[in-house]
Amino acid sequence: MAYNGVDWKQAPKLARWWALDADGKAHWYCEPDVAASADFWIAAELAAPDFDYEGSWRESLVERPVRPLRSA
């Protein structure tokens, strides 16, 4: 069951995921930056609130909800 206590209003604009690491520290993870001339990618990791998450860090990954398109 996905954790729904993440307040995405606090997230940086480019944050795509929220999760805890094995040490219990929470982070926002941004979209990966893929260089065309490289064979690796890098995703920014920014400190985040823990939002009182109490489950296993291995199950903490939460993807940012998709926002519906606004109609004109």
Gaussian input, Z-matrix of N, CA and C with variables (Angstrom, degrees):
# hf/3-21g

backbone

0 1
 N
 C     1     B1
 C     2     B2     1     A1
 N     3     B3     2     A2     1     D1
 C     4     B4     3     A3     2     D2
 C     5     B5     4     A4     3     D3
 N     6     B6     5     A5     4     D4
 C     7     B7     6     A6     5     D5
 C     8     B8     7     A7     6     D6
 N     9     B9     8     A8     7     D7
 C    10    B10     9     A9     8     D8
 C    11    B11    10    A10     9     D9
 N    12    B12    11    A11    10    D10
 C    13    B13    12    A12    11    D11
 C    14    B14    13    A13    12    D12
 N    15    B15    14    A14    13    D13
 C    16    B16    15    A15    14    D14
 C    17    B17    16    A16    15    D15
 N    18    B18    17    A17    16    D16
 C    19    B19    18    A18    17    D17
 C    20    B20    19    A19    18    D18
 N    21    B21    20    A20    19    D19
 C    22    B22    21    A21    20    D20
 C    23    B23    22    A22    21    D21
 N    24    B24    23    A23    22    D22
 C    25    B25    24    A24    23    D23
 C    26    B26    25    A25    24    D24
 N    27    B27    26    A26    25    D25
 C    28    B28    27    A27    26    D26
 C    29    B29    28    A28    27    D27
 N    30    B30    29    A29    28    D28
 C    31    B31    30    A30    29    D29
 C    32    B32    31    A31    30    D30
 N    33    B33    32    A32    31    D31
 C    34    B34    33    A33    32    D32
 C    35    B35    34    A34    33    D33
 N    36    B36    35    A35    34    D34
 C    37    B37    36    A36    35    D35
 C    38    B38    37    A37    36    D36
 N    39    B39    38    A38    37    D37
 C    40    B40    39    A39    38    D38
 C    41    B41    40    A40    39    D39
 N    42    B42    41    A41    40    D40
 C    43    B43    42    A42    41    D41
 C    44    B44    43    A43    42    D42
 N    45    B45    44    A44    43    D43
 C    46    B46    45    A45    44    D44
 C    47    B47    46    A46    45    D45
 N    48    B48    47    A47    46    D46
 C    49    B49    48    A48    47    D47
 C    50    B50    49    A49    48    D48
 N    51    B51    50    A50    49    D49
 C    52    B52    51    A51    50    D50
 C    53    B53    52    A52    51    D51
 N    54    B54    53    A53    52    D52
 C    55    B55    54    A54    53    D53
 C    56    B56    55    A55    54    D54
 N    57    B57    56    A56    55    D55
 C    58    B58    57    A57    56    D56
 C    59    B59    58    A58    57    D57
 N    60    B60    59    A59    58    D58
 C    61    B61    60    A60    59    D59
 C    62    B62    61    A61    60    D60
 N    63    B63    62    A62    61    D61
 C    64    B64    63    A63    62    D62
 C    65    B65    64    A64    63    D63
 N    66    B66    65    A65    64    D64
 C    67    B67    66    A66    65    D65
 C    68    B68    67    A67    66    D66
 N    69    B69    68    A68    67    D67
 C    70    B70    69    A69    68    D68
 C    71    B71    70    A70    69    D69
 N    72    B72    71    A71    70    D70
 C    73    B73    72    A72    71    D71
 C    74    B74    73    A73    72    D72
 N    75    B75    74    A74    73    D73
 C    76    B76    75    A75    74    D74
 C    77    B77    76    A76    75    D75
 N    78    B78    77    A77    76    D76
 C    79    B79    78    A78    77    D77
 C    80    B80    79    A79    78    D78
 N    81    B81    80    A80    79    D79
 C    82    B82    81    A81    80    D80
 C    83    B83    82    A82    81    D81
 N    84    B84    83    A83    82    D82
 C    85    B85    84    A84    83    D83
 C    86    B86    85    A85    84    D84
 N    87    B87    86    A86    85    D85
 C    88    B88    87    A87    86    D86
 C    89    B89    88    A88    87    D87
 N    90    B90    89    A89    88    D88
 C    91    B91    90    A90    89    D89
 C    92    B92    91    A91    90    D90
 N    93    B93    92    A92    91    D91
 C    94    B94    93    A93    92    D92
 C    95    B95    94    A94    93    D93
 N    96    B96    95    A95    94    D94
 C    97    B97    96    A96    95    D95
 C    98    B98    97    A97    96    D96
 N    99    B99    98    A98    97    D97
 C   100   B100    99    A99    98    D98
 C   101   B101   100   A100    99    D99
 N   102   B102   101   A101   100   D100
 C   103   B103   102   A102   101   D101
 C   104   B104   103   A103   102   D102
 N   105   B105   104   A104   103   D103
 C   106   B106   105   A105   104   D104
 C   107   B107   106   A106   105   D105
 N   108   B108   107   A107   106   D106
 C   109   B109   108   A108   107   D107
 C   110   B110   109   A109   108   D108
 N   111   B111   110   A110   109   D109
 C   112   B112   111   A111   110   D110
 C   113   B113   112   A112   111   D111
 N   114   B114   113   A113   112   D112
 C   115   B115   114   A114   113   D113
 C   116   B116   115   A115   114   D114
 N   117   B117   116   A116   115   D115
 C   118   B118   117   A117   116   D116
 C   119   B119   118   A118   117   D117
 N   120   B120   119   A119   118   D118
 C   121   B121   120   A120   119   D119
 C   122   B122   121   A121   120   D120
 N   123   B123   122   A122   121   D121
 C   124   B124   123   A123   122   D122
 C   125   B125   124   A124   123   D123
 N   126   B126   125   A125   124   D124
 C   127   B127   126   A126   125   D125
 C   128   B128   127   A127   126   D126
 N   129   B129   128   A128   127   D127
 C   130   B130   129   A129   128   D128
 C   131   B131   130   A130   129   D129
 N   132   B132   131   A131   130   D130
 C   133   B133   132   A132   131   D131
 C   134   B134   133   A133   132   D132
 N   135   B135   134   A134   133   D133
 C   136   B136   135   A135   134   D134
 C   137   B137   136   A136   135   D135
 N   138   B138   137   A137   136   D136
 C   139   B139   138   A138   137   D137
 C   140   B140   139   A139   138   D138
 N   141   B141   140   A140   139   D139
 C   142   B142   141   A141   140   D140
 C   143   B143   142   A142   141   D141
 N   144   B144   143   A143   142   D142
 C   145   B145   144   A144   143   D143
 C   146   B146   145   A145   144   D144
 N   147   B147   146   A146   145   D145
 C   148   B148   147   A147   146   D146
 C   149   B149   148   A148   147   D147
 N   150   B150   149   A149   148   D148
 C   151   B151   150   A150   149   D149
 C   152   B152   151   A151   150   D150
 N   153   B153   152   A152   151   D151
 C   154   B154   153   A153   152   D152
 C   155   B155   154   A154   153   D153
 N   156   B156   155   A155   154   D154
 C   157   B157   156   A156   155   D155
 C   158   B158   157   A157   156   D156
 N   159   B159   158   A158   157   D157
 C   160   B160   159   A159   158   D158
 C   161   B161   160   A160   159   D159
 N   162   B162   161   A161   160   D160
 C   163   B163   162   A162   161   D161
 C   164   B164   163   A163   162   D162
 N   165   B165   164   A164   163   D163
 C   166   B166   165   A165   164   D164
 C   167   B167   166   A166   165   D165
 N   168   B168   167   A167   166   D166
 C   169   B169   168   A168   167   D167
 C   170   B170   169   A169   168   D168
 N   171   B171   170   A170   169   D169
 C   172   B172   171   A171   170   D170
 C   173   B173   172   A172   171   D171
 N   174   B174   173   A173   172   D172
 C   175   B175   174   A174   173   D173
 C   176   B176   175   A175   174   D174
 N   177   B177   176   A176   175   D175
 C   178   B178   177   A177   176   D176
 C   179   B179   178   A178   177   D177
 N   180   B180   179   A179   178   D178
 C   181   B181   180   A180   179   D179
 C   182   B182   181   A181   180   D180
 N   183   B183   182   A182   181   D181
 C   184   B184   183   A183   182   D182
 C   185   B185   184   A184   183   D183
 N   186   B186   185   A185   184   D184
 C   187   B187   186   A186   185   D185
 C   188   B188   187   A187   186   D186
 N   189   B189   188   A188   187   D187
 C   190   B190   189   A189   188   D188
 C   191   B191   190   A190   189   D189
 N   192   B192   191   A191   190   D190
 C   193   B193   192   A192   191   D191
 C   194   B194   193   A193   192   D192
 N   195   B195   194   A194   193   D193
 C   196   B196   195   A195   194   D194
 C   197   B197   196   A196   195   D195
 N   198   B198   197   A197   196   D196
 C   199   B199   198   A198   197   D197
 C   200   B200   199   A199   198   D198
 N   201   B201   200   A200   199   D199
 C   202   B202   201   A201   200   D200
 C   203   B203   202   A202   201   D201
 N   204   B204   203   A203   202   D202
 C   205   B205   204   A204   203   D203
 C   206   B206   205   A205   204   D204
 N   207   B207   206   A206   205   D205
 C   208   B208   207   A207   206   D206
 C   209   B209   208   A208   207   D207
 N   210   B210   209   A209   208   D208
 C   211   B211   210   A210   209   D209
 C   212   B212   211   A211   210   D210
 N   213   B213   212   A212   211   D211
 C   214   B214   213   A213   212   D212
 C   215   B215   214   A214   213   D213

   B1=1.4543
   B2=1.5305
   B3=1.2826
   B4=1.4676
   B5=1.5252
   B6=1.3203
   B7=1.4618
   B8=1.5235
   B9=1.3290
   B10=1.4668
   B11=1.5226
   B12=1.3466
   B13=1.4538
   B14=1.5202
   B15=1.3321
   B16=1.4654
   B17=1.5243
   B18=1.3292
   B19=1.4641
   B20=1.5304
   B21=1.3038
   B22=1.4657
   B23=1.5138
   B24=1.3385
   B25=1.4734
   B26=1.5335
   B27=1.3310
   B28=1.4616
   B29=1.5325
   B30=1.3001
   B31=1.4748
   B32=1.5256
   B33=1.3368
   B34=1.4633
   B35=1.5284
   B36=1.3057
   B37=1.4634
   B38=1.5385
   B39=1.3216
   B40=1.4629
   B41=1.5248
   B42=1.3415
   B43=1.4628
   B44=1.5250
   B45=1.3093
   B46=1.4623
   B47=1.5249
   B48=1.3435
   B49=1.4567
   B50=1.5192
   B51=1.3221
   B52=1.4512
   B53=1.5204
   B54=1.3412
   B55=1.4668
   B56=1.5159
   B57=1.3435
   B58=1.4652
   B59=1.5171
   B60=1.3462
   B61=1.4558
   B62=1.5326
   B63=1.3074
   B64=1.4665
   B65=1.5203
   B66=1.3270
   B67=1.4618
   B68=1.5216
   B69=1.3268
   B70=1.4597
   B71=1.5150
   B72=1.3295
   B73=1.4663
   B74=1.5205
   B75=1.3305
   B76=1.4691
   B77=1.5268
   B78=1.3288
   B79=1.4636
   B80=1.5194
   B81=1.3201
   B82=1.4662
   B83=1.5305
   B84=1.2999
   B85=1.4597
   B86=1.5184
   B87=1.3276
   B88=1.4605
   B89=1.5165
   B90=1.3172
   B91=1.4659
   B92=1.5180
   B93=1.3231
   B94=1.4642
   B95=1.5231
   B96=1.3081
   B97=1.4595
   B98=1.5228
   B99=1.3159
   B100=1.4618
   B101=1.5228
   B102=1.3175
   B103=1.4648
   B104=1.5212
   B105=1.3197
   B106=1.4655
   B107=1.5300
   B108=1.3151
   B109=1.4674
   B110=1.5333
   B111=1.3273
   B112=1.4640
   B113=1.5217
   B114=1.3114
   B115=1.4646
   B116=1.5294
   B117=1.3416
   B118=1.4511
   B119=1.5255
   B120=1.3189
   B121=1.4573
   B122=1.5204
   B123=1.3186
   B124=1.4618
   B125=1.5250
   B126=1.3196
   B127=1.4691
   B128=1.5277
   B129=1.3182
   B130=1.4645
   B131=1.5246
   B132=1.3217
   B133=1.4624
   B134=1.5226
   B135=1.3309
   B136=1.4648
   B137=1.5240
   B138=1.3155
   B139=1.4673
   B140=1.5281
   B141=1.3291
   B142=1.4682
   B143=1.5271
   B144=1.3206
   B145=1.4709
   B146=1.5355
   B147=1.3308
   B148=1.4759
   B149=1.5278
   B150=1.3172
   B151=1.4734
   B152=1.5275
   B153=1.3450
   B154=1.4722
   B155=1.5269
   B156=1.3202
   B157=1.4731
   B158=1.5226
   B159=1.3332
   B160=1.4643
   B161=1.5177
   B162=1.3164
   B163=1.4593
   B164=1.5189
   B165=1.2999
   B166=1.4608
   B167=1.5210
   B168=1.3233
   B169=1.4700
   B170=1.5224
   B171=1.3244
   B172=1.4700
   B173=1.5340
   B174=1.3191
   B175=1.4639
   B176=1.5212
   B177=1.3361
   B178=1.4610
   B179=1.5252
   B180=1.3082
   B181=1.4654
   B182=1.5274
   B183=1.3422
   B184=1.4588
   B185=1.5230
   B186=1.3226
   B187=1.4606
   B188=1.5198
   B189=1.3281
   B190=1.4665
   B191=1.5272
   B192=1.3163
   B193=1.4728
   B194=1.5294
   B195=1.2857
   B196=1.4555
   B197=1.5189
   B198=1.3233
   B199=1.4577
   B200=1.5276
   B201=1.3274
   B202=1.4694
   B203=1.5219
   B204=1.3115
   B205=1.4519
   B206=1.5236
   B207=1.3210
   B208=1.4661
   B209=1.5132
   B210=1.3086
   B211=1.4626
   B212=1.5333
   B213=1.3100
   B214=1.4737
   B215=1.5059
   A1=108.93
   A2=117.33
   A3=122.38
   A4=110.36
   A5=115.33
   A6=121.82
   A7=108.18
   A8=117.44
   A9=120.20
   A10=112.82
   A11=117.71
   A12=120.97
   A13=114.73
   A14=117.99
   A15=120.99
   A16=109.19
   A17=116.27
   A18=121.40
   A19=108.17
   A20=116.29
   A21=121.58
   A22=112.84
   A23=118.22
   A24=120.76
   A25=110.34
   A26=117.62
   A27=122.18
   A28=112.75
   A29=116.89
   A30=121.14
   A31=112.00
   A32=116.64
   A33=119.19
   A34=109.28
   A35=116.02
   A36=121.16
   A37=112.86
   A38=117.47
   A39=120.59
   A40=114.28
   A41=118.29
   A42=120.84
   A43=110.29
   A44=115.53
   A45=120.34
   A46=112.03
   A47=116.77
   A48=121.19
   A49=110.50
   A50=115.83
   A51=124.01
   A52=106.56
   A53=117.41
   A54=120.80
   A55=110.13
   A56=114.74
   A57=121.90
   A58=108.14
   A59=116.39
   A60=119.25
   A61=108.58
   A62=117.65
   A63=121.62
   A64=112.66
   A65=118.32
   A66=122.37
   A67=112.60
   A68=118.03
   A69=121.90
   A70=114.35
   A71=117.62
   A72=121.02
   A73=109.36
   A74=115.40
   A75=121.06
   A76=110.27
   A77=115.22
   A78=120.95
   A79=110.46
   A80=114.50
   A81=122.28
   A82=105.00
   A83=117.79
   A84=122.30
   A85=107.47
   A86=115.75
   A87=121.35
   A88=111.18
   A89=115.21
   A90=121.09
   A91=109.78
   A92=118.62
   A93=119.81
   A94=112.08
   A95=115.08
   A96=122.20
   A97=106.87
   A98=116.72
   A99=121.67
   A100=109.20
   A101=115.43
   A102=120.31
   A103=109.00
   A104=116.79
   A105=121.26
   A106=112.35
   A107=117.13
   A108=119.85
   A109=113.00
   A110=118.06
   A111=121.09
   A112=110.70
   A113=115.54
   A114=119.85
   A115=111.60
   A116=116.26
   A117=122.09
   A118=109.45
   A119=116.25
   A120=120.37
   A121=109.35
   A122=115.69
   A123=122.26
   A124=108.38
   A125=116.34
   A126=120.82
   A127=107.63
   A128=117.02
   A129=121.08
   A130=109.54
   A131=115.56
   A132=123.30
   A133=107.18
   A134=116.69
   A135=121.95
   A136=109.83
   A137=116.95
   A138=121.04
   A139=110.26
   A140=115.61
   A141=121.54
   A142=109.57
   A143=117.44
   A144=120.49
   A145=109.80
   A146=117.09
   A147=118.99
   A148=112.97
   A149=117.27
   A150=122.90
   A151=112.69
   A152=116.07
   A153=122.61
   A154=113.44
   A155=116.48
   A156=120.25
   A157=108.73
   A158=117.48
   A159=121.55
   A160=113.42
   A161=118.79
   A162=121.06
   A163=112.36
   A164=115.72
   A165=122.60
   A166=110.35
   A167=116.32
   A168=119.43
   A169=110.22
   A170=117.36
   A171=121.40
   A172=112.58
   A173=116.54
   A174=121.09
   A175=112.01
   A176=117.36
   A177=120.51
   A178=115.10
   A179=118.67
   A180=120.68
   A181=111.65
   A182=115.75
   A183=122.24
   A184=107.96
   A185=116.27
   A186=120.46
   A187=109.69
   A188=115.36
   A189=121.17
   A190=109.37
   A191=117.87
   A192=120.02
   A193=111.35
   A194=115.79
   A195=121.17
   A196=107.91
   A197=116.32
   A198=120.52
   A199=109.36
   A200=116.93
   A201=118.38
   A202=110.93
   A203=116.31
   A204=120.94
   A205=110.03
   A206=115.79
   A207=119.95
   A208=109.41
   A209=114.97
   A210=118.32
   A211=109.05
   A212=115.46
   A213=120.56
   A214=112.10
   D1=129.13
   D2=-177.63
   D3=-73.36
   D4=143.49
   D5=177.19
   D6=-77.95
   D7=130.52
   D8=-177.54
   D9=-113.65
   D10=18.53
   D11=-178.14
   D12=-90.91
   D13=3.72
   D14=-179.74
   D15=-76.71
   D16=127.26
   D17=177.78
   D18=-92.48
   D19=96.49
   D20=-176.16
   D21=-67.81
   D22=-13.65
   D23=175.61
   D24=-67.33
   D25=-22.08
   D26=178.52
   D27=-87.52
   D28=-9.17
   D29=-174.43
   D30=-77.36
   D31=147.26
   D32=171.18
   D33=-60.30
   D34=154.06
   D35=-176.29
   D36=-54.91
   D37=-39.12
   D38=-176.39
   D39=-89.39
   D40=0.97
   D41=180.00
   D42=-66.69
   D43=132.67
   D44=179.42
   D45=-113.82
   D46=-26.97
   D47=-179.35
   D48=-135.99
   D49=157.86
   D50=171.50
   D51=-129.09
   D52=140.92
   D53=177.96
   D54=-164.23
   D55=160.47
   D56=171.79
   D57=-96.32
   D58=150.42
   D59=172.04
   D60=-96.00
   D61=179.89
   D62=-176.59
   D63=-62.56
   D64=-23.00
   D65=178.27
   D66=-85.92
   D67=0.61
   D68=178.89
   D69=85.47
   D70=8.94
   D71=178.17
   D72=-89.98
   D73=135.91
   D74=-178.18
   D75=-92.02
   D76=148.32
   D77=179.64
   D78=-143.72
   D79=149.73
   D80=166.13
   D81=-91.67
   D82=139.79
   D83=175.65
   D84=-119.01
   D85=128.78
   D86=-177.04
   D87=-94.63
   D88=167.13
   D89=175.80
   D90=-52.59
   D91=137.41
   D92=178.56
   D93=-64.78
   D94=146.52
   D95=175.00
   D96=-101.22
   D97=110.71
   D98=-176.49
   D99=-104.79
   D100=119.59
   D101=177.68
   D102=-88.46
   D103=133.29
   D104=-177.46
   D105=-63.05
   D106=-28.44
   D107=-176.32
   D108=-96.10
   D109=8.50
   D110=-177.09
   D111=-120.10
   D112=162.74
   D113=177.79
   D114=-110.54
   D115=30.01
   D116=177.48
   D117=-147.78
   D118=168.72
   D119=176.12
   D120=-136.09
   D121=160.10
   D122=-178.20
   D123=-129.42
   D124=132.71
   D125=175.68
   D126=-115.64
   D127=129.90
   D128=178.52
   D129=-66.16
   D130=140.40
   D131=179.29
   D132=-123.13
   D133=117.11
   D134=-176.02
   D135=-120.44
   D136=141.99
   D137=178.70
   D138=-57.41
   D139=143.31
   D140=-177.64
   D141=-141.32
   D142=160.37
   D143=172.87
   D144=-67.42
   D145=156.25
   D146=179.69
   D147=-87.54
   D148=-9.40
   D149=177.26
   D150=50.92
   D151=31.89
   D152=177.64
   D153=58.12
   D154=28.34
   D155=177.79
   D156=-66.83
   D157=132.71
   D158=-177.08
   D159=-120.85
   D160=2.35
   D161=-178.94
   D162=-85.42
   D163=-171.53
   D164=178.58
   D165=-69.57
   D166=139.51
   D167=176.98
   D168=-61.12
   D169=-28.69
   D170=-178.87
   D171=-67.20
   D172=-17.61
   D173=-178.86
   D174=-115.96
   D175=16.72
   D176=-172.75
   D177=-89.20
   D178=-11.64
   D179=-175.74
   D180=-60.71
   D181=123.92
   D182=178.93
   D183=-127.04
   D184=126.75
   D185=177.47
   D186=-89.33
   D187=142.32
   D188=179.11
   D189=-60.58
   D190=132.42
   D191=178.03
   D192=-63.43
   D193=147.41
   D194=177.59
   D195=-78.51
   D196=130.41
   D197=178.98
   D198=-84.97
   D199=134.69
   D200=176.24
   D201=-66.53
   D202=147.53
   D203=177.52
   D204=-68.67
   D205=140.33
   D206=177.41
   D207=-80.60
   D208=139.15
   D209=176.38
   D210=-92.41
   D211=149.10
   D212=-175.55
   D213=-78.26

